[in-house]
């Protein structure tokens, strides 16, 4: 049965943790366009001020540089919390695995405590990585996964699984209103050039005329969802009836091989970059495709942006980014380990 979803929302006070990141900044844009008051919280480990600079003078937007591993105190009303705070690409989350794990678990705990204190609803941005290298295909929400708990990806995979557990524990113990979204591969403008993800890697390499690096045989599959579609799904889940807690898969069910997406990008960029095959990293999933029946039935959601349109927008973004952006910082300049004192937001 499809549950009713409120179409016209009152203006809310919303906190977006990880709001200067790829998905988080698009979410901040959308929330402000709807008239909500938005506090963006980010430690800028992988988020960027460039993503939110156009919002800094908006009267209903404020930015707080803060690490969610430290408690966060908010004065006044708070209606909604979106937790997107964590590096999401293997290249970044494997640089400092303990930091990744504690961001997932301690960060979720701190934001849940804030939600409990404020009687706010909280949405946890979980991931398809909770399914690991799946033995069930496509992956439904009832599948418990096939994760290596001691492998190099475990800091992220198991960290997100633990965060989901905390969400449901707080619902059972404290009555906190929770939502859990399992996000599948998402792409679009504002991805980092050096994040190591498939679409951004391939586009940058194609635009620069470098070899397209494919790990494995290229026959492993992914399902790519444009960021605008994903943000719409997050908002629909957040504003769905309280009985709809998730987990809820949000992703594009159109499955394609890694080699085919590489060739699609070569076609759109008119690049002559050759394909270069490298060994597949440990625990890298062989197949990935979401079952989205829950999102379709309970949220009325499914992806709308075609791969052609999404790639064109993303390629245009990276072409401008490469032409105008300063050089990428060295790995040693990464700020993922930085910690600041707990902050009061008024």
N, C-alpha and C positions, 0 to 999 in steps of 0.2 A: 504494500500500500504506500502511495506517495503521501508524505506528510506536508502540510502547508508551510510555505516559507514566507516570512514577512517581506513584502516588496518595497515598502516605503519605510526607511529607517529613521529614527530620531538621531539628531547629532550626538555623537558619543565622544568620550575621552578615551583615546586608544594609545597603548604603548606597544611599539614594535621593536623587540630586541633583535639585533642584527639588521636594523633598518637601513644601514648604509651599504649593505651588501647588494648582490645582484638581484635576488628576488625581493628582498626587504625594501629596497629603494623604490621598486615598481609598486609595491604594496602601499608605501607611504604616499606616492603620487595619487593612487586611486582613492585612498581614504580621504585625502585632502580635497580632491575633486568632488567628493560626496558631502563635504561640509563638516567632517569630523575634526576634532582637535587631536593632533598627533604628537607624541613624544617618541623620538627616534633614539634608541640606546645602542651604542656600538663601541667596541674597543679598538676598531680600525685595524685589526689584525689582518683581515682580508677584505673588509669593507673599505670604502673610499669616500672622502669628502666630495670628490668630483661627482659622485652619483646623486648627492643630495644638495649640492651647492645652489641649484635654482630654487630650492625650498627654504633656504635659510632666512629670507626676508618675509616669508609668508606669516601672517599674524597668528595662524593657528598651528604653527609648527615650531617645535623646539628640539634641539639636538643635545644629547648628553654623551660625552665620551666616558664609558664605564664598562667594566668587565663583569658579566653576570655571575662569575664565580664569587663575587663579593655581594653582600646583601644590598638591596636597593630600596630606598625609602621615598615614597611619593606622598606629598601632602595634597589633600583635596580628593575630589572624585576621580575614580578610575573605573571604566566600564569593561574594557576589553584589553587582553594581553595576547599578542602574537609572539611566540618564541621561535625565532629563526636564527638564533645566535649559535653558530658553530661553523668552522670551515667545512665545506661540503665536497671538495675534490680531493682525491687521494694524494695528489702532489702536495697539498697544503696540510691536510689533517695528519699525514704521516711524518711531517717535519718535527712535531712535538706531540707524540701519542698521549703522554700523561695529561697535557693541556687539553687535548681533544676530549678525552674521556671525562675529565672534571668539568669541562664546559658543558658537555651533554648532561651529566648527572647533577653536579652541584648547581649549575646554572638553572636547570629545570626545578630543582628543589627551591632555590631562592625565588624564582618567579612564581612558583606555586604558593609559597608563603605569602608573597605580595598579593596574589589573587585571593587567598583565604582572608587576609586582613581587610581587603577592599571589597569583598564580595563581588569580585570581577570574574568574568568568564575568560578562560585561557585556552588558546589553541597551540598545540605542540606540532611544530613542523618536523615530522619524522621522515622516514626515507624508505625507498624500495630496498635499500641495503639490509634492512632487517630480515629480508628473505635469503640473504647470502647468495651462494651459487645454487639456485633453486632446483629442486628435483620435481617440482610441480609446475606445469606450464599451461596457460598463463597463471600468474600468481593472484589468487583470491585472498581476501583479508583473513580468512580462517586458517590459511596455511601458516604453520609456526616457523617455517624457515629451515635453512641448512647453512648455519654460520659456523665458521671456525673461530672459537672463542680465544685462541692464543695466536692467531695469525697476524700479519702486519696490518690488516684492515680492521682488526677487532676493536681498536680504540673507538672507531666511528660506529661500526655495525652494532657492537654490544653496548656502546654508550647510548645510542638511540633506542635500543631495546629497553635498557634500564630506565631511560626517561619516560617511555611509554608506560612502564610498570608504575613509576611514581605518579603519573597522571591518574591512573585508575585507583591507586591506593588513596590518593587525596580525595577522589570522588567518593570512595566507599567510606573513608574515615572522617572526612571533614565536610562532605557535601559540596565540594568545589565543582562548578560547572566546567567541564572539560570537553575539548575536541582534539582528536588526533588525526592528522593528515599524513598519509604515506606518499611522499612525493617521488615520482619517477623522473627520469632524465628530462631536464628542462633546459631550454636554450633561449637566447635572445640578446638584445643590446644590454650592455653593462657587465657582461661576463668579463672576467679578467683574461688578459692575453696569455698569462703564464699559469693558468689554473690547471692545465693538464687534462681538461675534459675533451671529449671527442669533437664536438662541433667547433668550439673555440680553437682548439689545436689545428684542426684541418683547415679552417678558414684562414687563420693567420699564416700557416705554412703555404697555402695556395696563393694568397695575396703577395707573399714575399718570394714566391718561386722556389721555396725549399721543398725537399722531399716530404711527402705525406707519410707520417709515421703511423703504421698500423701495428698494434700489438697482437700477436697470435696470427691465425690464418686469415682473419677478416671475415670468417663465417659466423662468429659470435654475433648476437643480435641485441639491439636496444630499441626503445620506443621513445621518440622525441616529441616533447610538448612545448609549444611556444609560451613564453613567460606570461603574456597577457591572459591566455587561457588558464594558466595555473593560478594566477592571482584571483581571477574570478571564482575559481573553485574554492580557494581558501576563504574568500569572503562569504560565499554561499554556505560553506560548512560552519563557519563561525556564527552565522545568523540563523542557522537551522534550529528547529525546536530542541529544547534541552535534552530530550530523550535520545537524540542523535549524537552519540559521542564519538563514533568511529571505533576502531581505525577505519579510515576511508582512503582507498587508493585514488590518487589524482595523477593522471598521466595519459599519454596518447596510446591507444591500443594498436596503432599501426606499427607493426614490427618490421624492422629492416636490418640487414647485415651491416657491419661496420664498413666493409668494402663498398657497399652500395651507397652509403651516405658520403663516403669519401668521393666517389665518382660523381655524385649529385653536386657536391660542392665544387669540384673541378669544372663541371659544366657551367654552373652559375657564375663562376669567377673567370671563365675562359683561361684557366691556368694550365700550364704544361708541366706542372710538378709531377715527378714520378712517384709511384707508391713504393714505400720501403717497409718491409715487414721485420718486426722485432719479436723476441720471445714474450709470451703472455705472462704478466705478473702473477704472483701467487694469489690464489683465491679470487681472481677476477671472474665475475659471472659469465657463463657461456651464453645464457639466454635471459632476456628480460622483457616482459610484456605484462602490463597490468590488466586485471579483470576490473572493469569499472561499473559493474551493474549496480553497486550500492550508490555510487555518485549519481548515476543516471536516474535511479528510482527515487532516492530520497532528496537529492539536491536539484534534479533536473539539469545536471551538468554533463557536458561532454566537450571535447576540444572542437574549436571552430576554425582556427587559423590553419590554412594549408601549409604543407612543408615548403612549397615554392615561395609563398608570401613571407613565411617566417624566416627562411634562409635569406631572401633578398633584404629584409630589414636588418638582419644580423650582419650580413656581409657589408652593407652600407655603413653600419656603425663601426665595424672593425677597420674598414678602409680609412675612415676619418680618424679613428683612434691611432692607427699606425702613422698617419701623416702628421698628426699634431701633438701626440702625447710625448712626454719626456721619456728617456730610457727607463726600462724596468729596474727597480732596486735589486741589489744583490741579495742572495738568500740570507746572508748574515744580518740584513737590515729588517727582516721580518719581525713584527712586534707581537707575535702571538703569545709570548710569555709575559708581556707587560701586565702589571697589576696596579690598580689605583685604589685609594682609600674609598670606603663606602660613601655614596653621594646622596644628598637630599635634593630632590627636585620639587620646586615650589610651583 
